[in-house]
């Protein structure tokens, strides 16, 4: 006998969707000795009640799923409860509080029994405050009862309203609240299952639960191995980081919520069914939304998953669509929304639509990119509310400069950020380790330049300063020396000035090394060249900046980032992104 997965109502009542009577969870649930006693606190109890209240008020005809319970059949229609004791006991307490408080005539339709804590079954019926002092199990059961009672206390000024609310919650519990019922074979040893569950090794996620329903469907008998192999193949494709970054967008290290990545496809299919205006994603929303489709026509459901996977791979392989879709996903557009846009559109119409969405979401006016008579008050500048727009703008510029698929694989925005091409901020460095790092960086840069008298003098001063890092008032000495070296390595017309406009910004490495982040153009140019030689990815347009790709040959000053360089760079951005600027 194989494991069985069902979707059962918690209480007895008429299902408002199907209009049929359900029997709820019936029988006795036997809690074996290998489990600890009831340990939920007021926090968990109130959270469950709050969720039920929200569901009863805002999701009137939608099923609400509780975490799965795992059971093993016993004689007489009873069950050994392997996992889910805390939830099931709390539900029993809620139902019976409603009955004892006179809110409803009937309590829970199931019973609880215990292998080693025999008195707990009788105590549940009294919840006596004095007996609660006898052992820790009674104490926690009593505290949970008190939390339920306090939560249900009526507002004396609005007692009738509250009675209606209680009825609403009771009806919801009895009709629309479901539990994911995972039944293991009667001959399977329960303790190893309990151990694995509590170590988190059995992935009872939406995806795994849907997979179980799909593969157990009679209509696909004989195709189980084929579908399971396809399922694994889709999962392997989505485990490729370049594909995952394309569909999942900006995922911070450790922030990937998907235990299995096929879940994103299933979530996408479910989100297309989600009611408009629904903000909070209900627990097991994907399973709730799709399970009826799986049961009604498993083959057709699976065909839809395979088609979605094929569409993702098709878009991924197409450079133009990959880069446009990848950009939109990266800045926060849900992949499901893009799928919706593609419906019933030709390829050319879809591409035009993508261009329009990029322009709309970029939301940058051309006259906000440079100083001018009509734009002085609107120019985008680093350090204010324009940072996000500037980062998106430069990301799009790098994407559109690429003739290959842009690698959204976590580079830009996670390991890369908006940085000044030429910065003069050494005065902000205040620690010995920062001073030492700055001096060594600039020493290396000066040694790479033509051996002029000034360069040789500054190299000697740096060597001398490195031997005095521990001296008193070294900070004053550093500030004077760094200011002179920065002025030497800066264009004469902008020495000492800060430039926070787009013409002085690029996507560079996000690094904890403050000395590098605050460095002048030549220091950063040397570092970018080292990264490029070492095979470290540098966005194409950023590499072009430091190779002076955009600058006119006649105005070429390889070691400085001057006015002519900035003007040429800004013009290149405007020309490349012209279709996307308002």
ZANUKE-774731 format. One record per residue (C-alpha): z, y, x; residue in one letter. Coordinates in nm, 4 decimals. Layout:
! residues N
         pz         py         px   residuo
          Z          Y          X         A
...
END
This chain:
! residues 582
         pz         py         px   residuo
     0.0000     0.0000     0.0000         X
    -0.0987     0.3432     0.1360         X
     0.0982     0.6664     0.1161         X
     0.0420     0.8557    -0.2075         X
     0.0249     1.2312    -0.2550         X
     0.0664     1.3959    -0.5949         X
     0.1401     1.7358    -0.7403         X
     0.4311     1.7062    -0.9822         X
     0.6015     1.9523    -1.2175         X
     0.9696     2.0097    -1.1464         X
     1.0991     2.0344    -1.5042         X
     1.0154     1.9045    -1.8488         X
     0.7953     2.1261    -2.0642         X
     0.4468     2.2096    -2.1907         X
     0.1969     2.3078    -1.9223         X
     0.0536     2.6468    -2.0355         X
    -0.2707     2.5739    -1.8502         X
    -0.3484     2.2213    -1.9743         X
    -0.1351     2.2515    -2.2956         X
    -0.0040     1.8998    -2.2265         X
     0.3607     1.7931    -2.2079         X
     0.4836     1.6998    -1.8620         X
     0.7782     1.4730    -1.7836         X
     0.9028     1.6596    -1.4780         X
     1.0884     1.4866    -1.1955         X
     1.2675     1.1928    -1.3536         X
     1.4886     0.9127    -1.2297         X
     1.7648     0.9092    -0.9709         X
     1.7096     1.0368    -0.6166         X
     1.9194     0.8362    -0.3732         X
     2.0290     1.0285    -0.0623         X
     2.0851     0.7784     0.2224         X
     2.3533     0.7843     0.4911         X
     2.1216     0.9004     0.7706         X
     2.0939     1.2463     0.6074         X
     2.3509     1.5212     0.6421         X
     2.5064     1.6759     0.3339         X
     2.3962     1.9828     0.1411         X
     2.3970     2.2877     0.3723         X
     2.1964     2.5670     0.2104         X
     2.3718     2.9047     0.2199         X
     2.3607     3.1974    -0.0205         X
     2.0598     3.3356     0.1696         X
     1.8352     3.0346     0.1025         X
     1.9530     3.0016    -0.2575         X
     1.8868     3.3674    -0.3406         X
     1.5476     3.3575    -0.1685         X
     1.4387     3.0661    -0.3877         X
     1.5604     3.2459    -0.7021         X
     1.3886     3.5702    -0.5999         X
     1.0607     3.3825    -0.5458         X
     1.0908     3.2175    -0.8870         X
     1.1658     3.5516    -1.0516         X
     0.8631     3.7130    -0.8907         X
     0.6439     3.4197    -0.9916         X
     0.7655     3.4245    -1.3503         X
     0.6871     3.7949    -1.3816         X
     0.3639     3.8351    -1.1869         X
     0.1899     3.4945    -1.1850         X
     0.2262     3.3880    -1.5472         X
    -0.0420     3.1171    -1.5516         X
    -0.0492     3.0204    -1.1838         X
     0.1213     2.7161    -1.0398         X
     0.3936     2.7833    -0.7840         X
     0.4374     2.5193    -0.5120         X
     0.7631     2.4287    -0.3458         X
     0.7773     2.2683    -0.0031         X
     0.6884     1.8954    -0.0120         X
     0.9458     1.6285    -0.0751         X
     0.9036     1.2838     0.0778         X
     1.0219     0.9792    -0.1153         X
     1.0177     0.6003    -0.1045         X
     1.0215     0.3916    -0.4266         X
     1.3320     0.1898    -0.5215         X
     1.3947    -0.0453    -0.8110         X
     1.4052     0.0843    -1.1671         X
     1.1845     0.3920    -1.1177         X
     1.4321     0.5501    -0.8765         X
     1.3635     0.7015    -0.5341         X
     1.5013     0.7170    -0.1848         X
     1.4835     1.0839    -0.0872         X
     1.3649     1.0957     0.2752         X
     1.3055     1.4721     0.2963         X
     1.3708     1.7617     0.0569         X
     1.7398     1.7131    -0.0270         X
     1.8270     2.0849     0.0068         X
     1.5526     2.2037    -0.2310         X
     1.6044     1.9306    -0.4879         X
     1.9819     1.9790    -0.4961         X
     1.9377     2.3563    -0.5413         X
     1.6960     2.2992    -0.8305         X
     1.9505     2.0633    -0.9913         X
     2.2196     2.3318    -0.9560         X
     1.9946     2.5996    -1.1114         X
     1.8937     2.3865    -1.4111         X
     2.2516     2.2812    -1.4780         X
     2.3920     2.6322    -1.4364         X
     2.1507     2.7461    -1.7089         X
     2.2756     2.4635    -1.9321         X
     2.6486     2.5162    -1.8613         X
     2.6152     2.8927    -1.8970         X
     2.4681     2.8501    -2.2422         X
     2.1308     2.9898    -2.1423         X
     1.9462     2.6629    -2.2227         X
     2.0315     2.3393    -2.4010         X
     1.9097     2.0981    -2.1306         X
     1.9695     2.0757    -1.7570         X
     1.7800     1.8889    -1.4850         X
     1.5901     1.5785    -1.5967         X
     1.6705     1.3970    -1.2720         X
     1.9944     1.2773    -1.1076         X
     2.1226     1.2723    -0.7498         X
     2.3181     0.9879    -0.5920         X
     2.4640     0.9453    -0.2441         X
     2.5043     0.6398    -0.0234         X
     2.8143     0.7559     0.1671         X
     2.9323     1.0628    -0.0263         X
     2.9956     0.8904    -0.3573         X
     3.2207     1.1659    -0.4874         X
     2.9441     1.4254    -0.4576         X
     2.7624     1.2883    -0.7613         X
     3.0712     1.3410    -0.9801         X
     3.1541     1.6740    -0.8164         X
     2.8115     1.8119    -0.9091         X
     2.9120     1.7840    -1.2745         X
     3.2331     1.9874    -1.2360         X
     3.1899     2.2024    -0.9235         X
     3.5658     2.2541    -0.9403         X
     3.6891     2.5434    -0.7232         X
     4.0030     2.3584    -0.6067         X
     3.8172     2.0395    -0.5159         X
     3.5783     2.2514    -0.3070         X
     3.8531     2.2660    -0.0442         X
     3.8594     1.8868    -0.0036         X
     3.5477     1.8461     0.2126         X
     3.2580     2.0407     0.3592         X
     2.9982     1.8957     0.1190         X
     3.1910     2.0127    -0.1887         X
     3.2418     2.3527    -0.0234         X
     2.8680     2.4140     0.0243         X
     2.7803     2.2893    -0.3247         X
     3.0394     2.5255    -0.4736         X
     2.9155     2.8229    -0.2650         X
     2.5586     2.7579    -0.3812         X
     2.6799     2.7451    -0.7428         X
     2.8581     3.0781    -0.6961         X
     2.5442     3.2329    -0.5462         X
     2.3422     3.1148    -0.8477         X
     2.6056     3.2459    -1.0880         X
     2.6157     3.5855    -0.9181         X
     2.2373     3.6073    -0.9173         X
     2.2266     3.5254    -1.2897         X
     2.5075     3.7645    -1.3886         X
     2.3622     3.9733    -1.6762         X
     2.3431     4.3493    -1.6641         X
     2.5861     4.4495    -1.9416         X
     2.3749     4.7518    -2.0297         X
     2.0573     4.5451    -2.0686         X
     2.1898     4.2038    -2.1745         X
     1.9049     4.1314    -2.4154         X
     1.6466     4.2148    -2.1514         X
     1.8228     3.9886    -1.9065         X
     1.8340     3.7015    -2.1597         X
     1.4570     3.7350    -2.1886         X
     1.4269     3.7262    -1.8107         X
     1.6363     3.4082    -1.7912         X
     1.4192     3.2441    -2.0559         X
     1.1116     3.3516    -1.8598         X
     1.2441     3.1920    -1.5385         X
     1.3532     2.8742    -1.7179         X
     1.0097     2.8400    -1.8790         X
     0.8433     2.8986    -1.5442         X
     1.0624     2.6354    -1.3762         X
     0.9923     2.3843    -1.6515         X
     0.6176     2.4313    -1.6740         X
     0.4457     2.5899    -1.3732         X
     0.6686     2.5172    -1.0732         X
     0.5322     2.2168    -0.8845         X
     0.6521     2.0059    -0.5969         X
     0.4151     1.8395    -0.3520         X
     0.5139     1.4760    -0.3878         X
     0.4570     1.2589    -0.0803         X
     0.5329     0.8933    -0.1554         X
     0.5452     0.6480     0.1346         X
     0.5018     0.2694     0.0928         X
     0.8076     0.0728    -0.0159         X
     0.7885    -0.1473     0.2948         X
     0.7840     0.1416     0.5438         X
     1.0995     0.2147     0.7443         X
     1.2391     0.5523     0.6281         X
     1.4448     0.6566     0.9317         X
     1.1466     0.6999     1.1728         X
     0.9719     0.9077     0.9038         X
     1.2812     1.1253     0.8562         X
     1.3076     1.1747     1.2344         X
     0.9416     1.2760     1.2716         X
     0.9604     1.5149     0.9770         X
     1.2635     1.6914     1.1152         X
     1.0972     1.7291     1.4539         X
     0.8023     1.8943     1.2789         X
     0.5495     1.6276     1.3782         X
     0.4083     1.5555     1.0316         X
     0.1844     1.8532     0.9489         X
     0.2266     1.8812     0.5707         X
     0.0138     2.1958     0.5649         X
    -0.2359     2.2998     0.2974         X
    -0.5163     2.1510     0.5068         X
    -0.3487     1.8142     0.5635         X
    -0.2485     1.7869     0.1979         X
    -0.6027     1.8640     0.0810         X
    -0.7372     1.6135     0.3333         X
    -0.5093     1.3455     0.1871         X
    -0.6310     1.4184    -0.1685         X
    -0.9951     1.4251    -0.0541         X
    -0.9874     1.0984     0.1403         X
    -0.7976     0.9157    -0.1364         X
    -1.0512     1.0087    -0.4068         X
    -1.2224     0.7083    -0.5610         X
    -1.5612     0.8781    -0.5839         X
    -1.5974     0.8931    -0.2065         X
    -1.5031     0.5296    -0.1485         X
    -1.6998     0.4025     0.1499         X
    -1.7461     0.7530     0.2952         X
    -1.3881     0.8049     0.4140         X
    -1.4687     0.7475     0.7828         X
    -1.7769     0.9699     0.7661         X
    -1.5867     1.2611     0.6061         X
    -1.2877     1.2168     0.8396         X
    -1.5264     1.2318     1.1385         X
    -1.6912     1.5476     0.9997         X
    -1.3475     1.7006     0.9443         X
    -1.2553     1.6322     1.3089         X
    -1.5904     1.7710     1.4266         X
    -1.5349     2.0988     1.2398         X
    -1.1847     2.1220     1.3891         X
    -1.3247     2.0674     1.7414         X
    -1.5827     2.3438     1.6926         X
    -1.3153     2.5872     1.5784         X
    -1.0980     2.4947     1.8766         X
    -1.3655     2.6539     2.0990         X
    -1.2039     2.9884     2.1786         X
    -1.5280     3.1881     2.1625         X
    -1.5978     3.0605     1.8083         X
    -1.2359     3.1044     1.7015         X
    -1.2257     3.4652     1.8235         X
    -1.5496     3.5307     1.6315         X
    -1.4057     3.4161     1.2963         X
    -1.0323     3.4866     1.3412         X
    -1.0512     3.8284     1.5080         X
    -0.7670     3.9784     1.7072         X
    -0.5035     3.7058     1.7550         X
    -0.2121     3.7953     1.9801         X
    -0.0820     3.5332     2.2238         X
     0.1461     3.3011     2.0263         X
     0.0443     3.4698     1.7020         X
    -0.2035     3.2110     1.5750         X
    -0.0572     3.0893     1.2437         X
    -0.3022     2.8014     1.2079         X
    -0.1708     2.4590     1.3115         X
    -0.5191     2.3274     1.2343         X
    -0.8080     2.5716     1.2498         X
    -1.0062     2.4207     0.9649         X
    -0.7305     2.5827     0.7588         X
    -0.9068     2.9172     0.8052         X
    -1.2154     2.7792     0.6277         X
    -1.0044     2.6414     0.3442         X
    -0.8093     2.9678     0.3197         X
    -1.1395     3.1550     0.3017         X
    -1.2592     2.9386     0.0133         X
    -0.9256     2.9869    -0.1630         X
    -0.9177     3.3644    -0.1075         X
    -1.2502     3.3930    -0.2896         X
    -1.0644     3.2528    -0.5932         X
    -0.7666     3.4847    -0.5536         X
    -0.6957     3.7267    -0.8397         X
    -0.7847     4.0879    -0.7720         X
    -0.4854     4.2981    -0.6732         X
    -0.2760     4.0004    -0.5591         X
    -0.1138     4.1226    -0.2363         X
     0.1450     3.8629    -0.1445         X
    -0.0003     3.5240    -0.0640         X
     0.1971     3.2616    -0.2628         X
     0.3260     2.9600    -0.0749         X
     0.0685     2.6757    -0.0742         X
    -0.1815     2.9123    -0.2367         X
    -0.4744     2.7320    -0.0729         X
    -0.3628     2.3890    -0.1917         X
    -0.2861     2.5197    -0.5416         X
    -0.6251     2.6889    -0.5681         X
    -0.8445     2.4104    -0.4328         X
    -0.6723     2.0847    -0.5328         X
    -0.8273     2.0775    -0.8817         X
    -1.1731     2.1315    -0.7315         X
    -1.1149     1.8435    -0.4905         X
    -1.0053     1.6128    -0.7717         X
    -1.2844     1.7198    -1.0076         X
    -1.5689     1.6607    -0.7603         X
    -1.4611     1.5646    -0.4056         X
    -1.8188     1.5326    -0.2802         X
    -1.9216     1.8767    -0.4017         X
    -1.6054     2.0332    -0.2585         X
    -1.6681     1.8786     0.0826         X
    -2.0311     1.9873     0.0724         X
    -1.9060     2.3453     0.0344         X
    -1.6779     2.3123     0.3396         X
    -1.9641     2.1695     0.5492         X
    -2.1963     2.4496     0.4326         X
    -1.9395     2.7135     0.5297         X
    -1.9021     2.5562     0.8743         X
    -2.2821     2.5527     0.9177         X
    -2.3057     2.9197     0.8209         X
    -2.0382     3.0118     1.0775         X
    -2.2264     2.8281     1.3522         X
    -2.5545     2.9891     1.2444         X
    -2.4070     3.3387     1.2642         X
    -2.2355     3.2529     1.5925         X
    -2.5612     3.1455     1.7587         X
    -2.7526     3.4537     1.6402         X
    -2.6679     3.7278     1.8949         X
    -2.7283     4.0217     1.6615         X
    -2.5310     3.8801     1.3700         X
    -2.2602     3.7433     1.6001         X
    -2.1983     4.0849     1.7535         X
    -2.2001     4.2807     1.4283         X
    -1.9873     4.0324     1.2332         X
    -1.7582     3.9772     1.5308         X
    -1.6970     4.3520     1.5599         X
    -1.6109     4.3851     1.1907         X
    -1.3750     4.0869     1.1999         X
    -1.2130     4.2170     1.5176         X
    -1.1305     4.5537     1.3606         X
    -0.9717     4.3800     1.0617         X
    -1.2366     4.2888     0.8029         X
    -1.1517     3.9468     0.6487         X
    -1.4127     3.6831     0.7230         X
    -1.4118     3.5900     0.3547         X
    -1.5239     3.9423     0.2643         X
    -1.8239     3.9093     0.4960         X
    -1.9139     3.5764     0.3340         X
    -1.9054     3.7522    -0.0009         X
    -2.1403     4.0230     0.1237         X
    -2.3913     3.7618     0.2412         X
    -2.4297     3.6005    -0.1022         X
    -2.7746     3.6403    -0.2546         X
    -2.8945     3.8670     0.0282         X
    -3.1965     3.8122     0.2493         X
    -3.1374     3.8178     0.6237         X
    -3.2786     4.1717     0.6568         X
    -3.0780     4.2994     0.3600         X
    -2.7610     4.1418     0.5002         X
    -2.8196     4.2988     0.8421         X
    -2.8717     4.6391     0.6819         X
    -2.5519     4.5908     0.4835         X
    -2.3615     4.5051     0.8031         X
    -2.4920     4.8231     0.9669         X
    -2.3726     5.0256     0.6703         X
    -2.0269     4.8651     0.6787         X
    -1.9934     4.9271     1.0534         X
    -2.0834     5.2932     1.0018         X
    -1.8423     5.3272     0.7081         X
    -1.5494     5.1613     0.8868         X
    -1.6141     5.3331     1.2193         X
    -1.5938     5.6641     1.0304         X
    -1.6813     5.8871     1.3256         X
    -1.8796     6.2087     1.2998         X
    -2.1171     6.2840     1.5851         X
    -1.9867     6.6405     1.6173         X
    -1.6331     6.5089     1.6781         X
    -1.7342     6.3582     2.0141         X
    -1.7955     6.6725     2.2192         X
    -1.6809     7.0307     2.2518         X
    -1.8904     7.2730     2.0552         X
    -1.8736     7.5862     1.8468         X
    -1.8399     7.3903     1.5207         X
    -1.6286     7.1030     1.6521         X
    -1.3413     7.2548     1.8507         X
    -1.0816     7.1658     1.5891         X
    -1.2206     6.8179     1.5195         X
    -1.2942     6.6652     1.8603         X
    -1.1498     6.3154     1.9067         X
    -0.8978     6.3080     2.1878         X
    -0.6824     6.0445     2.3566         X
    -0.3139     6.0520     2.2681         X
    -0.3424     6.1647     1.9079         X
    -0.4446     6.0024     1.5793         X
    -0.7945     5.9485     1.7182         X
    -0.6969     5.6645     1.9529         X
    -0.7935     5.3841     1.7134         X
    -1.1280     5.5456     1.6369         X
    -1.1971     5.5967     2.0063         X
    -1.1100     5.2362     2.0892         X
    -1.3303     5.1056     1.8065         X
    -1.6090     5.3390     1.9163         X
    -1.6008     5.2162     2.2767         X
    -1.5706     4.8553     2.1650         X
    -1.8823     4.9001     1.9504         X
    -2.0623     5.0705     2.2408         X
    -1.9862     4.7749     2.4684         X
    -2.0884     4.5297     2.1953         X
    -2.4183     4.7046     2.1292         X
    -2.4964     4.7308     2.5015         X
    -2.4643     4.3544     2.5356         X
    -2.7837     4.1514     2.5177         X
    -2.5797     3.8341     2.4821         X
    -2.2964     3.7321     2.2507         X
    -2.0100     3.9682     2.3173         X
    -1.6991     3.7674     2.4128         X
    -1.4439     3.8648     2.1473         X
    -1.2227     3.5970     2.3024         X
    -0.9136     3.8107     2.3328         X
    -1.0499     4.0439     2.6006         X
    -1.0734     4.3822     2.4338         X
    -0.7626     4.5132     2.2630         X
    -0.5335     4.2416     2.4035         X
    -0.6059     4.2290     2.7764         X
    -0.8191     4.5455     2.7595         X
    -0.7430     4.8887     2.6224         X
    -0.8462     5.2521     2.6117         X
    -0.8051     5.4012     2.9606         X
    -0.9028     5.7178     3.1436         X
    -1.1953     5.6777     3.3820         X
    -1.0474     5.9443     3.6072         X
    -0.6736     6.0120     3.5793         X
    -0.4357     6.2310     3.7785         X
    -0.0926     6.1215     3.6655         X
     0.0876     6.0185     3.9841         X
     0.3542     6.2773     3.8990         X
     0.4656     6.0418     3.6211         X
     0.5608     5.7673     3.8690         X
     0.9359     5.7682     3.9290         X
     1.0341     5.4337     4.0857         X
     1.0150     5.3033     4.4415         X
     0.7964     5.0060     4.3435         X
     0.5523     5.2416     4.1651         X
     0.5325     5.4748     4.4657         X
     0.4717     5.1828     4.7016         X
     0.1988     5.0371     4.4787         X
     0.0272     5.3772     4.4453         X
     0.0313     5.4406     4.8209         X
    -0.1159     5.0982     4.8997         X
    -0.3880     5.1346     4.6359         X
    -0.4943     5.4749     4.7657         X
    -0.4751     5.3632     5.1296         X
    -0.7243     5.0843     5.0511         X
    -0.9533     5.3246     4.8684         X
    -0.9501     5.5857     5.1484         X
    -1.0302     5.3152     5.4041         X
    -1.3400     5.2168     5.2035         X
    -1.4781     5.5733     5.2092         X
    -1.6756     5.7322     5.4935         X
    -1.4350     5.7966     5.7838         X
    -1.4048     6.1739     5.7549         X
    -1.1309     6.3710     5.9254         X
    -0.9558     6.4342     5.5904         X
    -0.9609     6.0644     5.4995         X
    -0.8150     5.9643     5.8355         X
    -0.5405     6.2250     5.8025         X
    -0.4414     6.1056     5.4539         X
    -0.4402     5.7400     5.5656         X
    -0.2008     5.8307     5.8461         X
     0.0227     6.0233     5.6041         X
     0.0315     5.7229     5.3694         X
     0.1269     5.4903     5.6570         X
     0.4070     5.7282     5.7477         X
     0.5242     5.7554     5.3834         X
     0.5372     5.3754     5.3419         X
     0.7983     5.3673     5.6172         X
     1.0163     5.6257     5.4392         X
     1.0370     5.4799     5.0872         X
     1.4155     5.4439     5.1115         X
     1.4798     5.7946     5.2350         X
     1.6608     6.0532     5.0248         X
     1.4417     6.2865     4.8181         X
     1.1351     6.0652     4.8774         X
     1.0216     6.1493     4.5256         X
     0.9632     6.5123     4.6215         X
     0.7667     6.4042     4.9291         X
     0.5576     6.1610     4.7185         X
     0.4727     6.4223     4.4548         X
     0.3431     6.6633     4.7179         X
     0.1406     6.3998     4.9060         X
    -0.0058     6.2401     4.5893         X
    -0.1135     6.5791     4.4510         X
    -0.3074     6.6596     4.7711         X
    -0.4750     6.3155     4.7838         X
    -0.5669     6.3270     4.4145         X
    -0.7198     6.6728     4.4605         X
    -0.9190     6.5362     4.7558         X
    -1.0536     6.2505     4.5394         X
    -1.1283     6.4645     4.2326         X
    -1.4305     6.6786     4.1443         X
    -1.3596     7.0291     4.2695         X
    -1.4146     7.1857     3.9269         X
    -1.1599     6.9632     3.7509         X
    -0.8900     6.9086     4.0156         X
    -0.5480     6.9176     3.8549         X
    -0.6867     6.9130     3.4995         X
    -0.6423     6.6337     3.2451         X
    -0.9445     6.5239     3.0416         X
    -0.8648     6.3197     2.7287         X
    -1.2093     6.3292     2.5665         X
    -1.4462     6.0368     2.5077         X
    -1.6481     6.1331     2.8160         X
    -1.3521     6.0331     3.0338         X
    -1.2543     5.7119     2.8528         X
    -1.3532     5.3466     2.8892         X
    -1.2273     4.9986     2.8095         X
    -1.0295     4.8954     3.1155         X
    -0.7715     4.6340     3.2000         X
    -0.4381     4.6712     3.0272         X
    -0.2108     4.6285     3.3250         X
     0.1596     4.6797     3.3819         X
     0.0671     4.8417     3.7128         X
     0.1319     5.2070     3.6297         X
    -0.0117     5.3197     3.9637         X
    -0.3540     5.1783     3.8717         X
    -0.3471     5.3153     3.5177         X
    -0.2720     5.6612     3.6549         X
    -0.5343     5.6433     3.9296         X
    -0.8397     5.8566     4.0008         X
    -1.1963     5.7330     3.9527         X
    -1.2558     5.5926     4.3010         X
    -0.9412     5.3767     4.2967         X
    -1.0388     5.2295     3.9606         X
    -1.3993     5.1860     4.0735         X
    -1.2843     4.9766     4.3693         X
    -1.0672     4.7627     4.1433         X
    -1.3465     4.7088     3.8867         X
    -1.5797     4.5992     4.1672         X
    -1.3187     4.3500     4.2887         X
    -1.2774     4.2115     3.9370         X
    -1.6540     4.1793     3.8989         X
    -1.6906     4.0012     4.2331         X
    -1.4050     3.7677     4.1433         X
    -1.5634     3.6614     3.8146         X
    -1.3147     3.8508     3.5986         X
    -1.4840     3.9755     3.2836         X
    -1.5505     4.3484     3.2686         X
    -1.7157     4.4857     2.9500         X
    -2.0775     4.5738     3.0268         X
    -2.0629     4.9451     2.9454         X
    -1.7415     4.9804     3.1484         X
    -1.9101     4.8160     3.4468         X
    -2.2040     5.0562     3.4022         X
    -1.9654     5.3540     3.4091         X
    -1.8186     5.2595     3.7462         X
    -2.1611     5.1743     3.8901         X
    -2.2862     5.5200     3.7818         X
    -2.5542     5.3499     3.5685         X
    -2.5695     5.6414     3.3225         X
    -2.5700     5.9225     3.5807         X
    -2.8886     6.0955     3.6927         X
    -2.9975     5.9942     4.0400         X
    -3.0160     6.3529     4.1641         X
    -2.6556     6.4234     4.0665         X
    -2.5131     6.1005     4.2033         X
    -2.1682     6.1330     4.3633         X
    -2.0540     5.7706     4.3968         X
    -1.6857     5.8474     4.4608         X
    -1.6257     6.1115     4.1926         X
    -1.6465     6.1297     3.8125         X
    -1.7860     6.4764     3.7620         X
    -1.9256     6.6906     3.4776         X
    -2.2801     6.5547     3.5152         X
    -2.1520     6.1972     3.4976         X
    -1.9509     6.2708     3.1840         X
    -2.2400     6.4432     3.0108         X
    -2.4767     6.1530     3.0842         X
    -2.2191     5.8946     2.9719         X
    -2.1494     6.0781     2.6466         X
    -2.5218     6.1106     2.5782         X
    -2.5684     5.7364     2.6335         X
    -2.2929     5.6639     2.3795         X
    -2.4443     5.8989     2.1240         X
    -2.7925     5.7520     2.1702         X
    -2.6807     5.3880     2.1466         X
    -2.4523     5.4446     1.8471         X
    -2.6713     5.6954     1.6632         X
    -2.7215     5.4612     1.3614         X
    -2.3436     5.4320     1.3187         X
    -2.2368     5.7980     1.3565         X
    -2.2033     6.0154     1.0485         X
END
